[in-house]
Amino acid sequence: MRSDRERLDDARAFIRHARAHLGAVDGQAFAGRPEAAHAVTYALVVIGEALGQVSPDIKSLAPTVPWRAIKDVRNRLVHAYWTIDLPIIAGMVAQELDPLDEALGDLTRRIEAPDR
């Protein structure tokens, strides 16, 4: 079983993968790159799965992280894959993953702090 720390690290690694595969293209160009689209959607599934398994105690330390929304995105990608709008996915990756990565980094540092 993976620890909360490992799950946070996994999520951050896949955030980096998603951003790298998106590159600097807009949503329409991204939709025309099926390999990149598959890589990014898989990364989002892993992010949602990893963060969905973080313990409630750790989640409570970062109330601004949209834990439920992240899991909801994962569920939609897995269970309603035919409804995926790739330009929306591209926009989400471009706009929301950097702040999420920063928040997860802060959370990781917080749980490692000796006074916790």
MDTraj code that builds the backbone (N, CA, C; nanometers):
import mdtraj as md
import numpy as np

residues = "MET ARG SER ASP ARG GLU ARG LEU ASP ASP ALA ARG ALA PHE ILE ARG HIS ALA ARG ALA HIS LEU GLY ALA VAL ASP GLY GLN ALA PHE ALA GLY ARG PRO GLU ALA ALA HIS ALA VAL THR TYR ALA LEU VAL VAL ILE GLY GLU ALA LEU GLY GLN VAL SER PRO ASP ILE LYS SER LEU ALA PRO THR VAL PRO TRP ARG ALA ILE LYS ASP VAL ARG ASN ARG LEU VAL HIS ALA TYR TRP THR ILE ASP LEU PRO ILE ILE ALA GLY MET VAL ALA GLN GLU LEU ASP PRO LEU ASP GLU ALA LEU GLY ASP LEU THR ARG ARG ILE GLU ALA PRO ASP ARG".split()
xyz = np.array([
    [0.0840, -0.1180, 0.0000],
    [0.0000, 0.0000, 0.0000],
    [0.0889, 0.1249, 0.0000],
    [0.0509, 0.2213, -0.0806],
    [0.1313, 0.3436, -0.0915],
    [0.0955, 0.4400, 0.0202],
    [0.1961, 0.5102, 0.0663],
    [0.1750, 0.6097, 0.1716],
    [0.1155, 0.7367, 0.1111],
    [0.0645, 0.8222, 0.1981],
    [0.0141, 0.9517, 0.1515],
    [0.1246, 1.0288, 0.0804],
    [0.2431, 1.0280, 0.1366],
    [0.3560, 1.0989, 0.0749],
    [0.3821, 1.0458, -0.0655],
    [0.3821, 0.9137, -0.0816],
    [0.4051, 0.8539, -0.2135],
    [0.2949, 0.8937, -0.3113],
    [0.1717, 0.8976, -0.2633],
    [0.0594, 0.9370, -0.3505],
    [0.0720, 1.0830, -0.3936],
    [0.1130, 1.1690, -0.3018],
    [0.1355, 1.3097, -0.3375],
    [0.2484, 1.3210, -0.4394],
    [0.3548, 1.2458, -0.4174],
    [0.4665, 1.2461, -0.5129],
    [0.4217, 1.1937, -0.6496],
    [0.3412, 1.0876, -0.6499],
    [0.2892, 1.0336, -0.7763],
    [0.2086, 1.1397, -0.8502],
    [0.1199, 1.2055, -0.7785],
    [0.0360, 1.3079, -0.8407],
    [0.1226, 1.4193, -0.8994],
    [0.2216, 1.4637, -0.8252],
    [0.3083, 1.5716, -0.8744],
    [0.3873, 1.5264, -0.9968],
    [0.4332, 1.4023, -0.9985],
    [0.5065, 1.3513, -1.1150],
    [0.4151, 1.3494, -1.2376],
    [0.2908, 1.3070, -1.2202],
    [0.2000, 1.3011, -1.3341],
    [0.1496, 1.4393, -1.3749],
    [0.1505, 1.5345, -1.2847],
    [0.1237, 1.6736, -1.3230],
    [0.2322, 1.7188, -1.4211],
    [0.3558, 1.6872, -1.3896],
    [0.4663, 1.7240, -1.4791],
    [0.4525, 1.6540, -1.6146],
    [0.4130, 1.5266, -1.6139],
    [0.3914, 1.4538, -1.7403],
    [0.2817, 1.5206, -1.8227],
    [0.1719, 1.5551, -1.7586],
    [0.0595, 1.6166, -1.8304],
    [0.1026, 1.7486, -1.8939],
    [0.1720, 1.8307, -1.8164],
    [0.2163, 1.9601, -1.8702],
    [0.3140, 1.9405, -1.9855],
    [0.4046, 1.8442, -1.9738],
    [0.5027, 1.8194, -2.0799],
    [0.4343, 1.7720, -2.2076],
    [0.3350, 1.6861, -2.1950],
    [0.2662, 1.6350, -2.3136],
    [0.1735, 1.7382, -2.3762],
    [0.1227, 1.8298, -2.2958],
    [0.0399, 1.9366, -2.3522],
    [0.1275, 2.0321, -2.4319],
    [0.2440, 2.0639, -2.3776],
    [0.3313, 2.1583, -2.4451],
    [0.2700, 2.2978, -2.4463],
    [0.3003, 2.3711, -2.5502],
    [0.2548, 2.5101, -2.5604],
    [0.1488, 2.5253, -2.6684],
    [0.0661, 2.4236, -2.6856],
    [-0.0363, 2.4309, -2.7906],
    [-0.1710, 2.4710, -2.7312],
    [-0.2568, 2.5242, -2.8171],
    [-0.3914, 2.5570, -2.7712],
    [-0.4781, 2.4309, -2.7746],
    [-0.6004, 2.4451, -2.7266],
    [-0.6893, 2.3300, -2.7140],
    [-0.7194, 2.2602, -2.8449],
    [-0.7404, 2.3357, -2.9514],
    [-0.7715, 2.2747, -3.0811],
    [-0.6516, 2.1973, -3.1351],
    [-0.5332, 2.2556, -3.1249],
    [-0.4132, 2.1850, -3.1704],
    [-0.3907, 2.0594, -3.0864],
    [-0.4156, 2.0696, -2.9564],
    [-0.4016, 1.9549, -2.8677],
    [-0.4969, 1.8430, -2.9098],
    [-0.6189, 1.8795, -2.9431],
    [-0.7181, 1.7796, -2.9850],
    [-0.6744, 1.7074, -3.1116],
    [-0.5897, 1.7702, -3.1916],
    [-0.5395, 1.7080, -3.3133],
    [-0.4150, 1.6236, -3.2930],
    [-0.3727, 1.6084, -3.1692],
    [-0.2535, 1.5286, -3.1363],
    [-0.2960, 1.4111, -3.0481],
    [-0.3467, 1.3020, -3.1081],
    [-0.4036, 1.1931, -3.0269],
    [-0.3077, 1.1309, -2.9258],
    [-0.1800, 1.1187, -2.9614],
    [-0.0857, 1.0589, -2.8656],
    [-0.0717, 1.1471, -2.7418],
    [-0.0614, 1.2771, -2.7624],
    [-0.0521, 1.3701, -2.6500],
    [-0.1821, 1.3700, -2.5700],
    [-0.2946, 1.3672, -2.6390],
    [-0.4240, 1.3658, -2.5703],
    [-0.4381, 1.2417, -2.4828],
    [-0.3958, 1.1277, -2.5341],
    [-0.4031, 1.0052, -2.4543],
    [-0.3104, 1.0121, -2.3340],
    [-0.1909, 1.0629, -2.3546],
    [-0.0949, 1.0736, -2.2446],
    [-0.1460, 1.1677, -2.1360],
    [-0.2015, 1.2803, -2.1767],
    [-0.2519, 1.3778, -2.0788],
    [-0.3728, 1.3219, -2.0052],
    [-0.4654, 1.2605, -2.0762],
    [-0.5835, 1.2075, -2.0066],
    [-0.5430, 1.0956, -1.9106],
    [-0.4477, 1.0121, -1.9493],
    [-0.3996, 0.9090, -1.8570],
    [-0.3363, 0.9727, -1.7337],
    [-0.2565, 1.0764, -1.7545],
    [-0.1943, 1.1453, -1.6411],
    [-0.3012, 1.1997, -1.5467],
    [-0.4078, 1.2550, -1.6015],
    [-0.5161, 1.3075, -1.5166],
    [-0.5866, 1.1961, -1.4402],
    [-0.6004, 1.0808, -1.5024],
    [-0.6594, 0.9658, -1.4323],
    [-0.5709, 0.9263, -1.3143],
    [-0.4404, 0.9184, -1.3364],
    [-0.3489, 0.8810, -1.2281],
    [-0.3507, 0.9860, -1.1175],
    [-0.3508, 1.1129, -1.1547],
    [-0.3574, 1.2202, -1.0546],
    [-0.4828, 1.2039, -0.9700],
    [-0.5965, 1.1827, -1.0344],
    [-0.7223, 1.1659, -0.9610],
    [-0.7234, 1.0436, -0.8724],
    [-0.6673, 0.9351, -0.9218],
    [-0.6623, 0.8125, -0.8417],
    [-0.5697, 0.8296, -0.7224],
    [-0.4518, 0.8856, -0.7463],
    [-0.3560, 0.9046, -0.6373],
    [-0.4125, 0.9973, -0.5300],
    [-0.4662, 1.1107, -0.5710],
    [-0.5153, 1.2071, -0.4727],
    [-0.6461, 1.1619, -0.4082],
    [-0.7211, 1.0812, -0.4791],
    [-0.8439, 1.0266, -0.4201],
    [-0.8166, 0.9302, -0.3067],
    [-0.6953, 0.8747, -0.3036],
    [-0.6588, 0.7777, -0.2007],
    [-0.5803, 0.8393, -0.0843],
    [-0.5559, 0.9701, -0.0905],
    [-0.4887, 1.0370, 0.0210],
    [-0.5825, 1.0353, 0.1416],
    [-0.5282, 1.0135, 0.2588],
    [-0.6108, 1.0004, 0.3792],
    [-0.6833, 1.1314, 0.4124],
    [-0.7995, 1.1207, 0.4740],
    [-0.8743, 1.2405, 0.5137],
    [-0.7944, 1.3333, 0.6052],
    [-0.7129, 1.2788, 0.6925],
    [-0.6319, 1.3629, 0.7818],
    [-0.5381, 1.4536, 0.7026],
    [-0.4752, 1.3988, 0.6011],
    [-0.3834, 1.4785, 0.5192],
    [-0.4623, 1.5774, 0.4336],
    [-0.5726, 1.5332, 0.3764],
    [-0.6559, 1.6238, 0.2965],
    [-0.7020, 1.7441, 0.3785],
    [-0.7303, 1.7218, 0.5047],
    [-0.7799, 1.8317, 0.5889],
    [-0.6742, 1.9403, 0.6092],
    [-0.5474, 1.9068, 0.5861],
    [-0.4400, 2.0054, 0.5994],
    [-0.4330, 2.1000, 0.4795],
    [-0.5050, 2.0675, 0.3730],
    [-0.5039, 2.1498, 0.2514],
    [-0.6472, 2.1698, 0.2022],
    [-0.7261, 2.2462, 0.2758],
    [-0.8671, 2.2614, 0.2400],
    [-0.8912, 2.3352, 0.1086],
    [-0.7911, 2.4054, 0.0568],
    [-0.8108, 2.4759, -0.0700],
    [-0.7908, 2.3867, -0.1922],
    [-0.7338, 2.2694, -0.1720],
    [-0.7192, 2.1745, -0.2831],
    [-0.8573, 2.1180, -0.3138],
    [-0.8982, 2.1216, -0.4387],
    [-1.0325, 2.0717, -0.4745],
    [-1.0353, 1.9185, -0.4855],
    [-1.0190, 1.8528, -0.3729],
    [-1.0057, 1.7069, -0.3701],
    [-1.1189, 1.6368, -0.4439],
    [-1.2425, 1.6751, -0.4163],
    [-1.3577, 1.6085, -0.4778],
    [-1.3606, 1.6321, -0.6281],
    [-1.3330, 1.7549, -0.6701],
    [-1.3343, 1.7862, -0.8137],
    [-1.2279, 1.7062, -0.8888],
    [-1.1127, 1.6882, -0.8263],
    [-1.0057, 1.6112, -0.8891],
    [-1.0504, 1.4669, -0.9099],
    [-1.1111, 1.4096, -0.8091],
    [-1.1621, 1.2725, -0.8202],
    [-1.2748, 1.2649, -0.9235],
    [-1.3586, 1.3689, -0.9291],
    [-1.4676, 1.3722, -1.0269],
    [-1.4148, 1.3743, -1.1706],
    [-1.3067, 1.4479, -1.1937],
    [-1.2459, 1.4497, -1.3271],
    [-1.1963, 1.3097, -1.3613],
    [-1.1290, 1.2461, -1.2683],
    [-1.0814, 1.1097, -1.2910],
    [-1.1975, 1.0168, -1.3253],
    [-1.3050, 1.0263, -1.2490],
    [-1.4202, 0.9394, -1.2732],
    [-1.4824, 0.9640, -1.4106],
    [-1.4902, 1.0893, -1.4505],
    [-1.5470, 1.1186, -1.5825],
    [-1.4573, 1.0647, -1.6934],
    [-1.3269, 1.0822, -1.6794],
    [-1.2356, 1.0310, -1.7809],
    [-1.2438, 0.8792, -1.7936],
    [-1.2640, 0.8127, -1.6817],
    [-1.2686, 0.6664, -1.6820],
    [-1.4065, 0.6137, -1.7215],
    [-1.5116, 0.6723, -1.6662],
    [-1.6453, 0.6153, -1.6815],
    [-1.7328, 0.6824, -1.7866],
    [-1.6933, 0.8007, -1.8323],
    [-1.7691, 0.8703, -1.9370],
    [-1.6718, 0.9259, -2.0404],
    [-1.5788, 0.8422, -2.0806],
    [-1.4704, 0.8827, -2.1701],
    [-1.5203, 0.9415, -2.3016],
    [-1.6359, 0.9001, -2.3474],
    [-1.6891, 0.9494, -2.4744],
    [-1.7366, 1.0950, -2.4664],
    [-1.7442, 1.1496, -2.3452],
    [-1.7879, 1.2885, -2.3287],
    [-1.6714, 1.3856, -2.3126],
    [-1.5492, 1.3364, -2.3223],
    [-1.4310, 1.4197, -2.3004],
    [-1.4207, 1.5258, -2.4095],
    [-1.4013, 1.6480, -2.3675],
    [-1.3804, 1.7609, -2.4581],
    [-1.2331, 1.8001, -2.4457],
    [-1.1539, 1.7625, -2.5448],
    [-1.0091, 1.7817, -2.5339],
    [-0.9662, 1.9277, -2.5209],
    [-1.0298, 2.0231, -2.5883],
    [-0.9909, 2.1618, -2.5619],
    [-1.0148, 2.2038, -2.4164],
    [-1.1190, 2.1521, -2.3545],
    [-1.1421, 2.1820, -2.2122],
    [-1.0328, 2.1174, -2.1273],
    [-0.9971, 1.9942, -2.1597],
    [-0.8881, 1.9261, -2.0873],
    [-0.7590, 2.0067, -2.1011],
    [-0.7292, 2.0522, -2.2218],
    [-0.6074, 2.1307, -2.2441],
    [-0.6091, 2.2582, -2.1607],
    [-0.7235, 2.3258, -2.1561],
    [-0.7341, 2.4470, -2.0756],
    [-0.7161, 2.4192, -1.9278],
    [-0.7731, 2.3085, -1.8823],
    [-0.7589, 2.2717, -1.7421],
    [-0.6130, 2.2445, -1.7076],
    [-0.5445, 2.1706, -1.7926],
    [-0.4034, 2.1405, -1.7675],
    [-0.3220, 2.2700, -1.7669],
    [-0.3480, 2.3565, -1.8635],
    [-0.2716, 2.4802, -1.8756],
    [-0.2957, 2.5752, -1.7591],
    [-0.4181, 2.5775, -1.7050],
    [-0.4533, 2.6763, -1.6039],
    [-0.4535, 2.6245, -1.4606],
    [-0.4807, 2.4967, -1.4420],
    [-0.5055, 2.4492, -1.3065],
    [-0.3979, 2.3588, -1.2478],
    [-0.3139, 2.3013, -1.3309],
    [-0.2170, 2.2066, -1.2754],
    [-0.0999, 2.2739, -1.2064],
    [-0.0568, 2.3903, -1.2530],
    [0.0522, 2.4597, -1.1830],
    [0.0124, 2.4949, -1.0396],
    [-0.1051, 2.5572, -1.0185],
    [-0.1454, 2.5855, -0.8800],
    [-0.1631, 2.4583, -0.7957],
    [-0.2130, 2.3516, -0.8576],
    [-0.2279, 2.2262, -0.7845],
    [-0.0914, 2.1716, -0.7453],
    [0.0035, 2.1737, -0.8369],
    [0.1386, 2.1261, -0.8065],
    [0.1979, 2.2063, -0.6907],
    [0.1790, 2.3359, -0.6935],
    [0.2302, 2.4211, -0.5857],
    [0.1641, 2.3857, -0.4520],
    [0.0333, 2.3674, -0.4536],
    [-0.0381, 2.3332, -0.3299],
    [0.0059, 2.1972, -0.2765],
    [0.0272, 2.1015, -0.3655],
    [0.0723, 1.9693, -0.3213],
    [0.2151, 1.9748, -0.2685],
    [0.2976, 2.0579, -0.3290],
    [0.4333, 2.0772, -0.2767],
    [0.4300, 2.1370, -0.1377],
    [0.3448, 2.2375, -0.1180],
    [0.3297, 2.2980, 0.0149],
    [0.2812, 2.1934, 0.1158],
    [0.1844, 2.1127, 0.0737],
    [0.1312, 2.0094, 0.1624],
    [0.2395, 1.9078, 0.1982],
    [0.3172, 1.8678, 0.1014],
    [0.4259, 1.7726, 0.1273],
    [0.5245, 1.8294, 0.2283],
    [0.5629, 1.9544, 0.2087],
    [0.6554, 2.0172, 0.3043],
    [0.5909, 2.0261, 0.4424],
    [0.4634, 2.0531, 0.4467],
    [0.3935, 2.0654, 0.5741],
    [0.3897, 1.9319, 0.6502],
    [0.3624, 1.8235, 0.5798],
    [0.3541, 1.6945, 0.6491],
    [0.4925, 1.6423, 0.6882],
    [0.5963, 1.6942, 0.6243],
    [0.7315, 1.6543, 0.6608],
    [0.7919, 1.7416, 0.7705],
    [0.7261, 1.8505, 0.8040],
    [0.7792, 1.9425, 0.9043],
    [0.7879, 1.8704, 1.0392],
    [0.8961, 1.8915, 1.1116],
    [0.9159, 1.8210, 1.2383],
    [0.8133, 1.8581, 1.3459],
    [0.7508, 1.9735, 1.3340],
    [0.6550, 2.0161, 1.4376],
    [0.5119, 1.9746, 1.4075],
    [0.4916, 1.8958, 1.3045],
    [0.3566, 1.8514, 1.2694],
    [0.3092, 1.7469, 1.3659],
])
top = md.Topology()
chain = top.add_chain()
for i, resn in enumerate(residues, 1):
    res = top.add_residue(resn, chain, resSeq=i)
    for name in ("N", "CA", "C"):
        top.add_atom(name, md.element.get_by_symbol(name[0]), res)
traj = md.Trajectory(xyz[None], top)
